[in-house]
Amino acid sequence: MPFERLELPGGARCVVTLTFDNFGESFDLLRYGHAGGANADGVYAPRRGVERVLDLLERHEIPATFFVEGWNAHKYSSLAREVVDRGHEIAGHGWMHERWNELDRETEIDLIERATEAITEATGKRPTGWRAPSGLTTRWTIQQLKTMGYDYDSSFGDDDVPYWLQVTSDGDAEIMELPWTWTLDDAPYYAHPGTIHQPSRVIDLWIEEFEAAYEMTGYFMLVCHPRYAGRPSRIRALDRLIEHIKGYDGVWFARCDELATHSAGANTTPHHPAPETHNP
């Protein structure tokens, strides 16, 4: 299909959305059964990483979206509230970062409801956006999010710009999708021994990605994790990326909810059918 650039406020040329996933040790509890050890580093996020990220964003006076597991929002409610009080968005990211694509429908509904309630209670604001853990969904996820009043999802990686996603193949309801890509996620570069990359090399790659987005699509979605990106050398590298981006004219730093609202009213926002399903 023909590609059209995003229509952005004030004639901006590129929107930049900085997003941060994971907020505590819930993922490690599911994976290991405990929150200790060299690999179970989830507690680094609330202990050090989140505050470093917040300070970086404040220094640059830019907003961001934090995709938070309900379990972590409940445990670290004061930190979640601080995120919101400092001008950022908190959206849903599972209950404990489950293997979401393996859930049955009843379990999925229960976990979305629990995560929604926990975030609302912690922050005083009901989340309007969702990113499935690891971007994995069931065939019912989008329909359930729409039913529960969510405005947007950010789990898919199948376009270069935000788009309207049809909820079911036999209905007219749609939800806004804000796509992302593993190339712009810090986990593949920082998460596992044997795959650790030098932060400066990661930022050089992301600078190339931004420059391509600025030229060709007008949409740059970055996914970072405070447990990784909040480490000293990596937060310095992220600072360099932001400084580079701010050197370009016509950049709009936006939270995901702001972008979703804007895209919903833009004439160039594409419409795509519901994802195909298969029953072997």
NUSERO-816641 format. One record per residue: x, y, z of N, C-alpha, C in turn. Coordinates in pm, whole numbers, padded with zeros to 5 digits, always signed. Each point is the difference from the previous one (the first is absolute). Example, Ala and Ser with C-alpha at 12.3 -4.5 7.8 and 13.67 -1.06 7.14 Angstrom:
BEGIN
+01319-00569+00780-00089+00119+00000+00090+00120+00000 -00035+00105-00072+00082+00119+00006-00077+00109+00073 
END
This chain:
BEGIN
+00084-00118+00000-00084+00118+00000+00088+00124+00000 -00048+00113-00056+00080+00123+00000+00027+00047+00143 +00121+00049+00023+00036+00047+00133-00020+00150+00010 -00058+00044+00113-00013+00141+00029+00064+00028+00135 +00075+00109+00007+00059+00040+00127-00109+00040+00099 +00036-00005+00126-00090+00046+00104-00028+00148-00014 -00125+00038+00028-00032+00141+00022+00028+00030+00146 +00087+00097+00027+00039+00030+00137-00035+00143+00038 -00017+00026+00128-00040+00135+00044+00104+00104-00036 -00049+00118-00036+00088+00113-00025+00097-00019-00114 -00030-00092-00089+00089-00024-00113+00126-00075+00037 +00001-00068+00115+00118-00077+00042+00032-00107-00106 +00127-00032-00011+00043-00097-00102+00009-00141+00056 +00024-00016+00130+00017-00134+00057-00045+00000+00145 -00075-00101+00037-00038-00019+00140+00095-00102+00062 +00044+00027+00121+00088-00089+00075-00072-00041+00127 -00022-00129+00016-00062-00052+00122+00103-00084+00074 +00034+00043+00120+00092-00073+00086-00082-00083+00097 +00017-00131-00004-00078-00088+00087+00094-00087+00083 -00048-00034+00121+00081-00075+00096-00083-00112+00057 +00044-00124-00020-00074-00119+00042+00062-00061+00126 -00083-00065+00079+00039-00071+00123+00029+00100+00112 -00043-00036+00119+00003+00096+00110+00049-00063+00129 +00030-00129-00004+00039-00068+00122+00032-00145-00027 -00014-00084+00104+00048-00137-00008-00105-00104-00039 -00119+00041-00041-00105-00098-00029+00043-00101-00106 +00068+00047-00105+00047-00089-00105+00095-00106+00056 +00088+00042+00090+00096-00093+00059-00067-00102+00090 -00104+00041+00070-00074-00092+00085-00064-00111-00084 -00053+00038-00115-00060-00101-00088+00107-00091-00059 +00115+00054-00035+00103-00076-00069+00080-00088+00097 +00036+00055+00117+00088-00071+00092-00068-00043+00130 -00112+00064+00033-00063-00030+00128+00055+00082+00114 +00095+00088-00029+00057+00087+00102+00059+00123-00070 +00037+00100+00077+00047+00126-00058+00147+00025+00030 +00078-00106+00011+00142+00016+00027+00085-00061-00109 +00133+00010+00015+00089-00059-00099+00041+00098-00107 +00098-00038-00078+00058+00090-00100-00098+00036-00111 -00081-00096-00041-00091+00027-00112-00130+00064+00045 -00043-00028+00121-00126+00057+00050+00027+00142+00048 +00008+00092-00094+00041+00136+00031-00115+00099-00004 -00122-00050+00010-00116+00088-00012-00007+00107+00106 +00049-00028+00121-00007+00100+00106+00091+00119-00029 +00090-00013-00096+00085+00115-00035-00084+00115-00053 -00111-00032-00069-00083+00105-00058-00055+00094+00107 -00075-00050+00100-00051+00093+00101+00107+00052+00095 +00110-00074+00014+00105+00041+00093+00086+00113-00058 +00033-00008-00129+00088+00099-00062-00049+00049-00137 -00039-00096-00085-00022+00031-00141-00109+00100-00029 -00117-00016+00063-00112+00089-00030+00034+00144+00035 +00061+00021+00115+00034+00137+00040+00099+00063-00096 +00096-00078-00048+00095+00055-00098-00072+00040-00129 -00092-00084-00042-00077+00031-00120-00083+00126+00022 -00067+00010+00113-00082+00118+00028+00084+00127+00003 +00118-00009+00060+00087+00118+00005+00046+00040-00140 +00030-00099-00084+00040+00029-00138-00112+00071-00075 -00122-00052+00012-00114+00060-00068-00027+00141+00051 +00014+00021+00130-00022+00133+00056+00104+00098-00049 +00123-00044-00009+00107+00088-00047-00026+00046-00143 -00057-00089-00081-00028+00035-00140-00140+00056-00019 -00080-00002+00105-00137+00053-00005-00083-00069-00107 +00005-00134+00000-00077-00077-00097-00082-00107+00075 -00117-00035-00054-00085-00101+00063+00029-00139-00053 -00048-00100+00073+00019-00139-00041-00118-00084+00049 -00005-00123-00047-00100-00097+00045+00071-00119+00063 -00046-00038+00119+00052-00117+00070-00106-00110-00007 +00037-00114-00060-00090-00116-00004+00033-00086+00121 -00097-00010+00091+00025-00054+00134-00089-00122+00026 +00060-00105+00055-00076-00117+00043-00085+00037+00123 -00121-00055+00007-00088+00032+00111+00059-00037+00135 +00068-00115+00007+00061-00043+00126+00101+00102+00047 +00082+00050-00091+00102+00100+00035-00063+00134+00035 -00107+00037-00070-00068+00125+00033-00054-00004+00143 -00049-00117+00039-00052-00015+00136+00112+00008+00103 +00110-00071-00024+00108-00002+00098+00072+00135+00007 +00021+00061-00114+00075+00126-00005-00096+00115-00033 -00108+00006+00072-00104+00099-00030+00048+00143+00017 +00086+00026+00098+00048+00137+00019+00088+00043-00117 +00080-00092-00054+00082+00031-00115-00085+00019-00125 -00102-00084-00015-00092+00015-00113-00069+00136+00005 -00040+00041+00120-00064+00130+00015+00098+00112-00034 +00126-00016+00037+00101+00101-00034+00015+00014-00150 -00002-00112-00071+00010+00004-00146-00111+00087-00058 -00122-00022+00048-00114+00078-00051+00010+00146+00044 +00038+00023+00123+00011+00137+00050+00106+00081-00074 +00098-00070-00058+00105+00069-00074-00032+00013-00149 -00126-00026-00034-00049+00031-00133+00001-00112-00100 +00023-00124+00046+00009-00112-00092-00124-00088+00008 -00013-00089-00095-00114-00091-00008+00041-00138+00052 -00094-00065+00069+00017-00142+00032-00107-00078-00073 +00043-00101-00074-00090-00087-00075+00021-00145+00047 -00087-00090-00045+00003-00139+00046+00101-00086-00074 +00054-00100+00074+00103-00089-00057-00013-00139+00062 -00123-00051+00005-00022-00129+00064-00015+00015+00150 -00016-00114+00067-00007+00001+00145+00138-00021+00062 +00073-00107-00045+00135-00026+00047+00097-00027-00115 -00035+00048-00120+00078-00025-00122-00007-00147-00038 -00126-00047-00017-00026-00139-00033+00040-00034-00144 +00005-00129-00030+00011-00044-00139-00140+00017-00061 -00026+00120-00045-00138+00041-00026-00068-00082-00110 +00075-00038-00102-00060-00073-00112-00046-00141+00039 +00041-00048+00119-00038-00135+00044-00123+00000+00091 -00058+00116+00026-00112+00009+00093-00130-00045-00064 -00087-00063+00081-00136-00023-00046-00079+00129+00020 -00119+00007-00059-00073+00126-00003-00042+00047+00139 -00046-00090+00084-00045+00040+00133+00116+00054+00083 +00115-00064-00009+00117+00048+00074+00043+00136-00051 +00000+00018-00130+00039+00129-00057-00092+00112+00049 -00128-00022-00002-00095+00101+00047+00027+00035+00145 +00022-00102+00081+00026+00023+00142+00126+00082+00020 +00108-00031-00073+00126+00071+00019-00007+00143-00050 -00069+00024-00111-00017+00138-00046-00079+00081+00102 -00105-00059+00054-00080+00070+00100+00082+00031+00125 +00079-00097+00047+00081+00022+00119+00106+00106-00024 +00065-00004-00116+00103+00099-00030-00062+00140-00010 -00114+00009-00064-00068+00129-00015-00036+00058+00136 -00055-00083+00086-00039+00047+00133+00121+00042+00082 +00110-00076-00008+00119+00032+00079+00061+00133-00043 +00008+00023-00130+00056+00125-00050-00089+00117+00037 -00130-00018-00012-00095+00106+00035+00011+00035+00148 +00009-00102+00083+00009+00024+00144+00132+00068+00036 +00109-00039-00066+00131+00055+00034+00016+00144-00046 -00053+00032-00116+00027+00131-00060-00117+00097+00005 -00119-00052+00024-00118+00085-00004-00051+00024-00141 +00062-00066-00099-00041+00014-00139-00015-00138-00063 -00112-00021-00067-00021-00126-00069+00086-00004-00127 +00075-00106-00023+00083-00005-00120-00084-00005-00127 +00047+00064-00104-00072-00001-00128+00077-00077-00107 +00123-00044+00033+00082-00072-00096+00053-00129+00057 +00043-00089-00089+00045-00133+00038+00111-00046-00093 +00099-00067+00056+00100-00072-00079+00011-00139+00060 -00032-00102-00077+00008-00136+00051+00146-00035+00031 +00025-00077+00105+00137-00040+00032+00069-00063-00121 +00119+00052-00033+00077-00045-00116-00074+00020-00132 -00109+00078+00003-00077+00024-00121-00080-00120-00046 -00019-00100+00086-00072-00122-00036-00145+00011+00042 -00091-00032-00089-00143+00010+00030-00070-00132-00030 -00121-00013+00049-00088-00109-00040-00092+00052-00111 -00081-00086-00052-00094+00043-00103-00112+00088+00059 -00008+00007+00133-00108+00077+00064+00049+00130+00062 +00130+00022+00005+00053+00114+00076-00058+00133-00045 +00004+00028-00129-00044+00130-00050-00149+00020+00026 -00078-00105-00020-00143+00010+00026-00027+00031+00147 +00074-00067+00089-00021+00023+00142+00041+00141+00041 +00110+00050-00053+00043+00136+00031-00106+00101-00042 -00056-00020-00119-00105+00090-00048-00122-00008+00090 -00038-00120+00040-00116-00018+00087+00019+00071+00134 +00124+00001+00049+00028+00061+00130+00029+00149-00010 -00014+00057-00119+00011+00144-00013+00139+00053-00028 +00094-00087-00038+00133+00048-00035-00004+00072-00135 +00079+00106-00011+00003+00080-00122+00103-00050-00100 +00110-00057+00050+00104-00043-00093+00074-00122+00054 +00065-00069-00095+00088-00112+00031+00136+00030-00064 +00106-00056+00058+00134+00015-00059+00074-00132+00009 -00059-00103-00061+00057-00135+00005+00051-00049-00134 -00041+00063-00110+00027-00053-00133+00119+00071-00064 +00055-00062-00103+00113+00057-00072-00019-00007-00150 -00121+00027-00046-00033-00029-00140-00027+00123-00086 +00045+00119+00044-00005+00118-00086+00103+00100+00050 +00019+00105-00077+00098+00104+00034-00062+00117+00073 -00132+00005+00009-00071+00113+00062-00119-00054+00078 -00056+00080+00091-00123-00041+00069-00113-00025-00100 -00089-00091+00038-00111-00032-00090-00121-00049+00080 -00116+00010-00065-00121-00058+00057-00001-00150-00026 -00016-00080+00106-00003-00145-00012-00142-00049+00025 -00053-00072-00096-00133-00058+00017+00005-00105+00110 -00095+00005+00091+00003-00086+00118-00032-00145-00035 -00102-00020-00082-00035-00135-00046-00026+00004-00150 +00011-00114-00063-00016-00005-00146-00144+00021-00043 -00095-00016+00091-00141+00012-00037-00068+00121+00066 +00079+00098+00043-00057+00117+00064+00064+00128-00048 -00057+00115+00043+00048+00130-00044+00087+00069+00105 +00004-00051+00122+00074+00066+00108+00149-00003-00029 +00069+00109+00036+00144+00011-00021+00067+00053+00128 +00130-00024+00009+00081+00054+00107+00127+00055-00063 +00056+00105+00059+00122+00057-00056+00120-00089+00036 +00081-00032-00098+00120-00080+00020+00124+00088-00020 +00090-00002+00098+00126+00072-00008+00112-00103-00012 +00046-00028-00120+00095-00111-00020+00140+00031+00052 +00073-00108+00030+00140+00010+00043+00079-00109-00072 +00132+00002+00018+00086-00100-00064+00113-00038+00094 +00045-00125-00009+00109-00047+00085+00129+00079-00022 +00018+00054-00119+00122+00079-00027+00011+00119+00095 -00113+00055+00039-00004+00116+00088-00042-00038+00142 +00034-00120+00039-00022-00050+00136+00137-00031+00060 +00025+00044+00123+00133-00020+00057+00026-00142+00048 -00105-00082+00017+00018-00135+00054+00094-00087-00084 -00012+00000-00135+00091-00086-00077+00147+00037+00016 +00029+00122+00042+00138+00047+00010+00057-00008+00141 -00090+00003+00101+00047+00012+00138-00045-00113+00092 -00085-00089-00044-00071-00087+00094+00078-00122+00045 +00078-00062-00087+00051-00133+00030+00153-00006-00012 +00065-00071+00091+00145-00021-00016+00030-00064-00136 +00104+00047-00063+00034-00050-00132-00055+00084-00113 -00095+00089+00033-00057+00087-00103+00012+00147+00039 +00077+00030+00105+00011+00137+00047+00076+00086-00101 -00056+00115-00034+00060+00092-00095+00050+00125+00071 +00101+00060-00055+00050+00126+00050-00108+00107-00022 -00036+00076+00104-00108+00099-00014+00019+00096-00116 +00123+00043-00023+00023+00096-00109-00037-00059-00135 +00022-00131-00018-00034-00064-00127-00152-00011-00016 -00069-00028+00111-00146-00006-00004-00057+00136-00039 +00052+00105+00061-00050+00134-00030+00031+00039-00144 +00116-00038-00050+00030+00028-00141-00103-00066-00092 -00039-00124+00033-00103-00068-00078-00133+00074+00009 -00036+00041+00120-00127+00071+00018+00000+00136-00066 +00113+00065-00004+00009+00126-00072-00029-00022-00149 +00055-00106-00057-00030-00032-00140-00149-00027-00018 -00060-00072+00095-00143-00029-00008-00081+00129+00008 +00038+00090+00091-00072+00127+00009+00012+00081-00128 +00119+00009-00053+00019+00080-00121-00081-00055-00117 -00011-00132-00008-00083-00061-00104-00148+00031+00024 -00043-00007+00127-00139+00031+00032-00031+00147-00029 +00092+00087+00034-00018+00143-00025-00018+00026-00150 +00078-00069-00080-00005+00020-00145-00120-00068-00065 -00034-00123+00046-00092-00083-00079-00139-00021+00060 -00013-00007+00133-00129-00040+00058-00061+00102+00095 +00084+00073+00072-00051+00095+00098-00039-00062+00132 +00048-00123+00026-00041-00072+00122+00118-00077+00057 +00034+00029+00126+00113-00065+00066-00045-00043+00139 -00014-00130+00020-00045-00059+00127+00116-00076+00062 +00050+00048+00114+00109-00066+00072-00055-00075+00120 +00049-00122+00020-00040-00084+00114+00123-00029+00085 +00001+00051+00123+00110-00026+00092-00053-00059+00130 +00090-00054+00080-00034-00060+00128+00088+00062+00107 -00058+00060+00102+00083+00060+00105+00099-00097+00063 -00031-00129-00001+00093-00098+00056+00125-00013-00086 -00009+00039-00128+00115+00000-00090+00048+00142-00028 -00086+00082-00054+00038+00135-00042+00032+00091+00116 -00044-00035+00121+00025+00084+00116+00138-00016+00059 +00081-00091-00053+00138-00016+00047+00082+00124-00041 +00104+00035+00079+00069+00127-00023+00048+00025-00142 +00073-00093-00060+00054+00027-00134-00112+00006-00104 -00107-00074+00022-00108-00006-00098-00089+00123+00009 -00019+00054+00119-00080+00123+00010+00076+00116-00061 +00133-00003+00011+00080+00103-00067-00015-00012-00152 -00002-00122-00050-00015-00021-00143-00138+00046-00047 -00104-00030+00079-00135+00042-00036-00009+00153-00002 +00071+00063+00090+00007+00146+00001+00057+00051-00133 +00101-00068-00051+00060+00041-00128-00100-00014-00114 -00079-00105+00002-00101-00018-00104-00101+00115+00003 -00048+00032+00120-00099+00107+00011+00058+00132-00047 +00123+00028+00039+00065+00124-00045+00008+00003-00153 +00032-00113-00060+00009-00005-00147-00137+00028-00062 -00104-00062+00052-00134+00019-00055-00044+00144+00014 +00030+00061+00113-00042+00138+00024+00072+00099-00093 +00104-00045-00066+00068+00085-00096-00072+00013-00133 -00107-00075-00018-00078+00004-00124-00123+00089+00018 -00033+00074-00104-00120+00083+00003-00125-00086-00018 -00109+00043+00061-00128-00065-00025-00015-00136+00064 +00058-00019+00119-00017-00126+00073-00102+00022+00112 -00097-00088+00008-00103+00004+00105+00022-00118+00093 +00044+00026+00124+00010-00104+00102-00138-00016+00062 -00056-00120-00009-00138-00021+00044-00012-00126+00083 -00091+00002+00097-00040-00122+00069-00086-00081-00096 -00011-00128+00029-00079-00086-00088-00147+00040-00002 -00055+00039+00116-00140+00039-00001-00023+00126-00082 +00097+00093+00003-00012+00120-00082+00006-00034-00148 +00091-00090-00037+00012-00040-00140-00124-00074-00047 -00052-00089+00085-00120-00076-00037-00118+00094-00024 -00017+00098+00088-00109+00095-00016+00016+00081-00128 +00122+00045-00026+00023+00077-00122-00024-00086-00124 +00054-00123+00000-00013-00087-00117-00145-00035-00028 -00080-00007+00105-00142-00033-00018-00072+00107-00082 +00050+00122+00004-00065+00107-00075+00072+00040-00127 +00108-00070-00034+00078+00036-00119-00057-00067-00125 -00001+00071-00109-00057-00053-00124+00084-00109-00063 +00131+00001+00027+00089-00095-00068+00019-00131+00076 -00062-00015+00117+00018-00121+00079-00058-00121-00074 +00080-00104-00028-00052-00115-00074-00100-00082+00082 -00078-00080-00071-00090-00098+00062+00043-00138-00047 +00019-00092+00095+00041-00136-00034-00098-00101+00056 -00017-00112-00068-00093-00103+00049+00053-00070+00125 -00088-00071+00067+00041-00079+00116+00102-00104-00041 +00091-00037+00090+00101-00102-00032-00067-00132-00039 +00061-00070-00091-00050-00132-00039+00013-00099+00116 -00088-00096+00007+00007-00107+00098+00002-00134-00073 +00048-00103+00069+00012-00132-00060-00036-00105+00100 -00087-00090-00037-00039-00113+00084+00047-00129-00066 +00116-00051+00042+00054-00121-00067-00088-00121+00027 
END
